[in-house]
Amino acid sequence: MALSRALRCCQRIFSWIPVIIISSVVLWSYYAYVFELCFVTLTHDLERVVYLSIFHVCFIMFCWTYWKAIFTPPATPSKKFHLSYSDKERYELEERPDVQKQILADIAKKLPIFTRAQSGAIRFCDRCQVIKPDRCHHCSVCETCILKMDHHCPWVNNCVGFSNYKFFLLFLSYSMIYCVFVASTVFQYFLKFWVGDLPNGPAKFHVLFLLFVALMFFVSLMFLFGYHCWLVAKNRSTLEAFSAPVFQNGPDRNGFNVGLNRNLQQVFGEDRKLWFIPVFTSQGDGHYFPLRTLRESENPLLGSEGKWMEDGGSDEESAGEVASKWKCIFKCS
């Protein structure tokens, strides 16, 4: 037991190494650009002011989005998806797999669940003891089920899912902008150092490496960002791109694709002024997502009273309130 705890502790410590590497590179780039380029190399005051102003805007937005991607806790299923004490006891005491599946199916009738396991059974996590909402998966690193899990990213040391997917996309976009701005403004001084128009000194080393590092990160980020833009347009997660979600009628990669505009709104919200600001604006709470083949009027969650009611749950929202909320959130644009 003590050895296992020690190993987990070491794993948590080592998991921060990629974040430390990225942070160190960014801090060095700040020093190299602000001090070695702007204060040492540049000679025109106006050019220095313009470069520093734009650079700090890019730097602040990059740091802000990176911080949000790292420290936003991944969303997990609510208590409504956990088995009650009696259901858990009945499930664990039952030895017949078919009866266990039927127990889960009966419980799932009260929940807005449309996806199934490959076998057609209700998706259930034995480790978390929770019926998985649509698009929810268990992360072995975080050791919990994550709502709309996309992937576990070592570069942010966090699970990318419903609660921080917008922040992750903004982090990628502002990282690219940061790299493009640094590379484009450094390039002319890179050439001057290269041909000998500027004297050798410590600034030469920093300027040369600034260009190489900025271009290297830009190329790698460009492919990753492009891939995630495609995923958002199709309303898929990385996991769903590799393994199509299974519905009652079979697998369907486009099961959650409700059109480009609504797909974007699910991630970034309806207020376009907030799309590029790292504040949470994603629609819903991560437990339910509208389906391409299911009109709102046919949705059993919205059309049936009691879907979200728990037995004896006096402090829970009524089904009518939940239905009204989802109708407002996922109305057709």
N, C-alpha and C positions, 0 to 999 in steps of 0.2 A: 504494500500500500504506500509506504513512504517512498519507495523507488518510483512508483507510478506518478506520485505527486511531483517528485523532483524532475522527472522527464517532461511532464506537462508544463512545469515552470520554465524549464529550459526551452521548450518549444515556443512558449509565449514570448520569451526574450528574443530568440532567434528570428521570430516572425516579424520583428520590427526592423531587421537589417535592411530589407529593400526600401523601407520608408526613410531610414537614416541615410541611405545612399542617395536617394532622390533629393532629400532635403539638403544634403551636403553639396551636391552639384548646383542646386538652385542658389544656395547662399554664396558659393564661389562665383557663380555667374553674376550675382548682384554686385559683389566686390569688383569683379573684373570690368563690368560695364560701367558702373557709376564712378569708380575711382580711377582705374587704369585707362579707360577709354575717355569718359567725359571730362574728368578733371585733369588728366595728364596729357592725353593725346590731342583732344579737340582744342582749337585755338579761337574759334568764333563763339562769342557769348550767346548770341541768339540761337545758334545751332545747338549749343549745350543745353539751354533751357528747354527747347522743344524736345530734344532727345530724352532728357530727364523726366519731363512731364508725361510724355506718352509711355515711357518705360515703366514708371511707377504705377500708372493705371493698369497696365498689363500685369505687372508683378503682383499688385494687390488682388486683382481678380483671380489670378492663378492661385495664390496662397489661400484665398477665401474658399474657392471651390475645392481645393485639395484638402483643406481642413474639414469641410463638410463631408466630403467623400470618406474620409478616414474615421471621423468621430460621430457620425450619425448612426445610432444603433440600428441594426437590421430589424425590420418588423417581423413579428412572430404571430402565429394564429391566436385568436382570442379564446377566451374560456368556453365559448359556445361550441368550439370544435374539439374540445377535450371531452373524453368520456366521463360521465358522472360516476360516482362511486359504485352505484348499483350496476350500471352498464359495464363498467370495467370488471367488476367481480363476475358478472354473468359471462363476459367474453373470455376471461382467463380460466374459468372453471370448465368451460365448454371445450371438449377435445376434438370434436368433429369439425374439420375445416369448412365444410359446406354450411354448417350451422353458424360458425363464426362469421362467415361472409354475409349471411342473412341478418345477423345481429347488427353488423355495421351498415348494411343496406337500409334497415329499418330506422337506424339513428340518422343516417344521411338524408332521409326524406324530409327532415325538418331544416335542412341546410341548403344553401344555394350552390350545390355541387353538380357539375356536369361532366367533368373528366373522370376517367377510369384508369385503372392499371392495365398493363398489357393483357392480363388475363380476363379483363372485363369487370373485375371486382372493385369495390370502393378502395381508394388509395388511403392506406392507414400506416402511420409510422409507429412501429413497435417500440422504438427508443424514446420517443417523445410522448407516446400514448395519445396521439391526436389524429383525428380524421383530417387529411390534408385538404385545404381549400384548393380550388383550381389554381394552377401555376405555382403551387407551393412545393418546395423540395427540401429534403434534409441535407444540411451542410455538415460534412464529417469534420471540418476544421473548427467551425463555430459550435458544433455539437448541439444543434437545434434546427428546427424547421424554419425556413425563411419564406416569407410571402413574396410571390413573383420573383423567385430567385433567378438571377442571370448567371452569375459565376462568383467564385471566391477569388478576389484579386490580391495577390501578394504585394503589389505596389502601393496599395492603400491599406493593407493588412485588415481587410474588412470584407464582408459578404456584400456584393452588389445586388440589390433587390429593389422591392417596391419603395422603400423609404428613402433610398439614396441614389436611385438610378439617374434621376435628373442631375444630381450633383456630379455623378461620375461622367456623364456626357459633357457637362459644362467644364469639368476639369480637363477633359481631352481637348475640347475646343479652345479654351484659354491657354492651354499648354502649347497648342499649335500656333496660336497668335503670338504668344511670347517668343517662341522659337523663330517665327518668320520675321518679327520686328527686330530681334537681336541680329539675325543673320543679314538682313537687308541693310541695316545701318552700320554694321561692322565691315561689310564686304569691301567698301572703298578703301578703308584703312588697312585691311588685310592686304590689298594690292599694293598700297604705298609701302608697307613694311616689306613686302615680298620683293619689290623692285629696288628698294633701298632709298626711297624718297623720304622716309622717316628714320631717325637714328635708332640704333639698337638699344634695347633696355628691357627692364621687366615688363613694360606694357606690351612689347612685341609678342612675348610668350602668351600673355593672357588674351590678346586680340586674336591671334592665330587659333588658339584652342577654343575660344568662344565661337568662332565660325564653324569649326568642325563639329563641336558638341551640339550646337543649335541645329545644324543640318542633319546630323545623325538622329537626334530625337524627333525632328520634324518628319523624316521619312517613316520611321517606325510608328509614330502617332497617326500619320496620315492614313495608313492602311487600317489601323484599329478603329479610328474614328469613322472612316468610310463604311466599315463593316457594321458598326453600331447604328449608323444612320440608316442603312438598309434594314436592319432589324426593327428599328422604330417605325419605318415606313410600312413594314409588313406586320407590325405588332407581334413580334416574336421575341423570346428571350434566347440567349445563346444555347441554353439547354434544349429549348423547343426547336431550334434550327437543326440540331443534331438528331433529336428524337421527337417526332411529331406527337403532340398531345393526343390522347385517345379519348374519344367521345363514345356515346352509346351506339353510334352508327359506324364507329371505327376511327382510325387515325385521320387527322386533318391538320396539316401545317398552317392552314389559313383559318382555323376555327375562331380565332380572336381578332381577325382582320376585319375592321368595320369601316374601312376607308381612310385615306391618308389624313384628312383633317381631324377626324375623331381619334385616330391613332396618336397623332401629335398631342391632342388635348389630354389624352389619358396620361401622358408623361409630363407635359409642361403646363397643363391647365388651360382655362379658357381666356384668361387675361394675358394677351400677348406682350404687354409691357413688362411682365414679370418672367417671361420665358428665359431671359439671359441673366437673371439675377438668382444667385444661389439661395433661394428661399423655397420651402416646400409648397408646391402648387399642384401636385399630381391629383388626379381625380380619384375619388373613392377612398377606401381604407385597405385595399389589397386583398380582400376576401372574395370579391366578386368582380367579374369582368363581362361586359356584354358580348354576346356571340354573334358571329356573322350570319348564322342560319336560324337565329331565334329572334323574332320580333318582340318588342317590348310587351305588347299585349298578350303574347303567348308565353311569356316568362313566368314559370310557376312561382318564382320568388316574389314577383310583383302582383301576381293575380290570386294568390292564395294566402289567406290570413292564417297566421300561426306558424309560418315557416321558420321564423327566427325566435319564436317563443320557447323558452325553456320551462320545463315543469317547475312551478313554484318560484320562478324568477320574477319577483315583483318589482325589482329595481331595473329590469331590462327594458329596452324600448319595445313598444308594441309593434306588431307586424305592420299595421297601417302606417306608423311613423317611419319605419324602415323602408317600406315600399315607396312612400312619398319622397324620401331622401334619394333613393336610387333613381326614381323617375326624374327628379330634378337634375341629378348629376349626369345621368347618361341619356338625356333627351337628345333627339336627333337634331343635328346642326343644320 
